[in-house]
């Protein structure tokens, strides 16, 4: 029931809403002018096509980098957890906490950590003798950050957010392997 409410319904609702012309939510509900494929035509033609290609490139790049890194890191952590039986339960709990944490809360923590003036990451860089780095931001909000810096924050967030589930799956698989092997 929870999967239906919080996963399947939002996906289906987003798909349906993507076909609605002039769709917006009011206090009463969803208001739209009609049902058609104009939203898709608009994205895939004209000047919007340039943005679509940029978004597609960013998504592909993030997936190609973050998925293998997340799998390798989670495998290393799972193997380490499997070899430390004394602290295994508490470490499993610590590593699984991000999975049950609200995504918005994690995003807010990352925004604070990577803030260019008061962030923890820049504080560590300054303590080591380096200069502060602009990690995030747009042209409208304090000036644009370099592409590579923003991509790094996104990749770190994606890997960190996906680790708990992968660690749990790999650790349970490792525990089911007979010790003699």
C-alpha positions as CSV (number, residue, x, y, z in Angstrom):
1,X,0.0,0.0,0.0
2,X,2.8,2.4,0.9
3,X,4.6,1.7,-2.5
4,X,1.3,2.4,-4.3
5,X,0.8,5.7,-2.4
6,X,4.3,7.0,-2.4
7,X,5.9,5.5,-5.5
8,X,3.5,4.2,-8.2
9,X,0.8,6.9,-7.9
10,X,3.3,9.9,-8.2
11,X,4.9,8.2,-11.3
12,X,1.6,7.6,-13.0
13,X,0.2,11.0,-12.0
14,X,3.4,12.8,-13.4
15,X,3.0,10.8,-16.6
16,X,-0.6,11.8,-17.0
17,X,0.1,15.4,-16.1
18,X,2.8,15.6,-18.7
19,X,0.0,15.4,-21.4
20,X,-2.1,18.2,-19.9
21,X,-2.1,21.6,-21.7
22,X,-1.7,24.6,-19.4
23,X,-1.8,22.4,-16.3
24,X,-1.4,24.0,-12.9
25,X,-2.7,23.3,-9.4
26,X,-5.1,25.6,-7.6
27,X,-6.5,25.4,-4.1
28,X,-9.4,23.4,-5.5
29,X,-7.3,21.0,-7.6
30,X,-5.7,20.5,-11.0
31,X,-6.8,22.9,-13.7
32,X,-5.9,22.3,-17.4
33,X,-7.0,23.4,-20.9
34,X,-6.8,20.1,-22.7
35,X,-5.0,16.8,-23.3
36,X,-2.4,16.6,-26.1
37,X,1.3,16.0,-26.8
38,X,2.2,19.7,-27.2
39,X,4.4,19.6,-24.1
40,X,6.6,16.9,-25.7
41,X,6.7,18.6,-29.1
42,X,7.7,21.9,-27.4
43,X,10.6,20.2,-25.5
44,X,11.9,18.3,-28.6
45,X,11.8,21.2,-31.1
46,X,13.2,24.6,-31.6
47,X,15.3,26.4,-29.0
48,X,14.2,24.0,-26.2
49,X,16.0,21.1,-28.0
50,X,19.3,22.7,-26.9
51,X,18.3,22.5,-23.3
52,X,16.9,19.0,-23.7
53,X,20.3,17.8,-25.1
54,X,22.1,19.4,-22.1
55,X,19.8,17.8,-19.6
56,X,20.1,14.4,-21.4
57,X,24.0,14.7,-21.4
58,X,24.0,15.6,-17.7
59,X,21.7,12.7,-16.8
60,X,23.8,10.2,-18.8
61,X,27.0,11.5,-17.3
62,X,25.7,11.4,-13.8
63,X,24.4,7.8,-14.3
64,X,27.6,6.5,-16.0
65,X,29.7,7.9,-13.2
66,X,27.6,7.5,-10.1
67,X,26.3,4.0,-10.6
68,X,29.7,2.2,-10.9
69,X,31.2,4.3,-8.1
70,X,28.2,3.6,-5.8
71,X,28.4,-0.1,-6.5
72,X,32.2,-0.3,-5.9
73,X,32.0,1.8,-2.7
74,X,29.0,-0.2,-1.3
75,X,30.8,-3.5,-2.1
76,X,33.9,-2.3,-0.2
77,X,31.8,-1.2,2.8
78,X,29.8,-4.5,2.7
79,X,32.9,-6.6,2.6
80,X,34.4,-4.5,5.5
81,X,31.1,-4.9,7.5
82,X,31.0,-8.6,6.8
83,X,34.6,-9.0,8.2
84,X,33.8,-7.1,11.5
85,X,31.1,-9.2,13.2
86,X,31.6,-7.5,16.6
87,X,30.4,-4.0,15.4
88,X,28.4,-5.2,12.4
89,X,24.9,-4.4,13.7
90,X,25.7,-0.9,14.9
91,X,27.6,-0.1,11.7
92,X,24.7,-1.5,9.6
93,X,22.4,0.9,11.4
94,X,24.7,3.9,10.8
95,X,25.1,3.1,7.1
96,X,21.4,2.5,6.7
97,X,20.3,5.8,8.3
98,X,20.5,7.9,5.1
99,X,18.0,5.5,3.4
100,X,15.3,6.3,5.9
101,X,16.1,10.0,6.0
102,X,13.9,12.4,4.1
103,X,15.5,13.4,0.8
104,X,14.7,17.1,1.4
105,X,16.6,17.0,4.7
106,X,19.6,15.4,3.0
107,X,19.5,18.0,0.3
108,X,19.4,20.7,3.0
109,X,22.4,19.2,4.7
110,X,24.3,19.1,1.4
111,X,23.4,22.7,0.7
112,X,24.9,23.7,4.1
113,X,28.0,21.5,3.7
114,X,28.8,22.8,0.3
115,X,28.0,26.5,0.9
116,X,30.8,28.6,-0.6
117,X,31.0,31.0,2.4
118,X,30.2,29.0,5.6
119,X,30.2,25.3,4.4
120,X,31.9,22.5,6.1
121,X,33.7,21.4,3.0
122,X,35.2,24.8,2.4
123,X,36.1,25.1,6.1
124,X,38.2,22.0,5.7
125,X,39.8,23.2,2.5
126,X,40.7,26.5,4.2
127,X,42.1,24.7,7.2
128,X,44.4,22.8,4.9
129,X,45.6,26.0,3.3
130,X,43.4,26.1,0.2
131,X,41.0,28.7,-1.1
132,X,37.2,28.4,-0.8
133,X,35.5,26.8,-3.8
134,X,32.1,27.8,-5.3
135,X,30.3,24.5,-5.3
136,X,26.8,25.4,-6.1
137,X,24.7,28.3,-7.4
138,X,23.1,29.7,-10.4
139,X,23.5,33.0,-12.2
140,X,20.4,34.3,-10.3
141,X,21.6,33.2,-6.8
142,X,25.1,34.5,-6.1
143,X,26.7,33.7,-9.4
144,X,27.0,30.5,-11.3
145,X,29.3,27.7,-10.0
146,X,31.6,26.0,-12.4
147,X,30.0,23.0,-14.2
148,X,32.5,20.5,-12.7
149,X,32.0,21.7,-9.2
150,X,28.2,21.4,-9.4
151,X,28.5,18.0,-11.0
152,X,30.8,16.8,-8.2
153,X,28.3,17.8,-5.6
154,X,25.5,16.0,-7.5
155,X,27.6,12.9,-7.9
156,X,28.6,12.8,-4.2
157,X,25.0,13.3,-3.2
158,X,23.8,10.6,-5.6
159,X,26.4,8.1,-4.5
160,X,25.9,8.8,-0.8
161,X,22.1,8.6,-1.1
162,X,22.2,5.3,-2.9
163,X,24.8,3.6,-0.7
164,X,22.5,2.2,2.1
165,X,20.3,0.1,-0.1
166,X,23.2,-1.3,-2.1
167,X,25.2,-2.0,1.1
168,X,22.2,-3.8,2.6
169,X,21.7,-6.0,-0.5
170,X,25.4,-6.8,-0.9
171,X,25.9,-7.5,2.8
172,X,23.0,-9.9,2.9
173,X,24.4,-11.6,-0.2
174,X,27.9,-11.9,1.4
175,X,26.4,-13.3,4.6
176,X,24.6,-16.0,2.7
177,X,27.9,-17.3,1.2
178,X,29.4,-20.2,3.1
179,X,32.5,-19.3,5.2
180,X,34.6,-22.0,3.7
181,X,34.5,-20.3,0.3
